[in-house]
Amino acid sequence: MIVSFDFDSTILKKEWDEEEGQDVPKGLDPIAAGLIQKERANGNTVIIVTSRYGPEPAFGYDNEDLFEIAKELEIEDVHIMMMILMSIKQ
């Protein structure tokens, strides 16, 4: 079986930062890491899915965090659903 985990706010732990006024990344969530290990131990294939701007840098985001944590977890399959921003005039 293939089991997918979302990246942002699931695998990547975020916490509220008063100074920033928003959630900021705090690294790998140990709960998610444990669930991933459990799924692998059960013989399942684990993949990461996420909705981002794409594999190339865009709008100041480079996806480095995504690929670093995937490597740390030894996950080879990362599926990025590209977000398309559109402006429609009425």
TORDREN-214016 format. One line per 2 residues: their letters; for each residue x, y, z of C-alpha. Coordinates in pm, whole numbers. Example, Ala and Ser with C-alpha at 12.3 -4.5 7.8 and 13.67 -1.06 7.14 Angstrom:
BEGIN
as) 1230,-450,780  1367,-106,714
***
This chain:
BEGIN
mi) 0,0,0  113,358,-66
vs) 65,597,226  97,970,168
fd) 177,1242,417  126,1613,357
fd) 439,1817,420  344,2159,556
st) 203,2147,910  207,1766,910
il) 564,1645,856  702,1998,898
kk) 614,2117,1246  509,2480,1271
ew) 455,2690,1580  313,3038,1634
de) 576,3310,1658  461,3632,1825
ee) 740,3835,1668  661,3711,1316
gq) 286,3717,1374  244,3381,1202
dv) 327,3012,1220  694,2946,1145
pk) 867,2617,1059  1031,2439,1352
gl) 1161,2128,1174  1055,1767,1156
dp) 753,1678,1368  851,1377,1581
ia) 493,1246,1582  485,1241,1201
ag) 830,1080,1191  703,803,1420
li) 395,744,1205  613,725,893
qk) 839,467,1061  533,267,1168
er) 393,262,814  727,146,675
an) 751,-124,941  411,-246,821
gn) 555,-280,470  393,29,322
tv) 556,272,80  555,629,210
ii) 542,935,-15  522,1308,54
vt) 258,1522,-114  236,1897,-91
sr) 88,2196,-263  361,2443,-350
yg) 466,2668,-634  665,2388,-798
pe) 1008,2228,-778  1186,2553,-877
pa) 1220,2861,-653  925,3100,-669
fg) 803,3391,-457  1095,3350,-217
yd) 1032,2979,-153  1290,2729,-268
ne) 1153,2399,-131  1488,2331,36
dl) 1313,2242,362  1093,1990,180
fe) 1380,1807,13  1606,1815,322
ia) 1343,1652,542  1252,1401,269
ke) 1619,1301,256  1636,1278,637
le) 1333,1046,632  1478,851,336
ie) 1169,927,126  1245,933,-244
dv) 900,1015,-377  798,1377,-333
hi) 491,1491,-524  441,1865,-559
mm) 107,1992,-676  188,2323,-838
mi) -15,2620,-730  -120,2847,-1011
lm) -195,3205,-923  -435,3376,-1160
si) -581,3720,-1176  -918,3752,-1345
kq) -1059,4089,-1442  -1434,4133,-1443
***
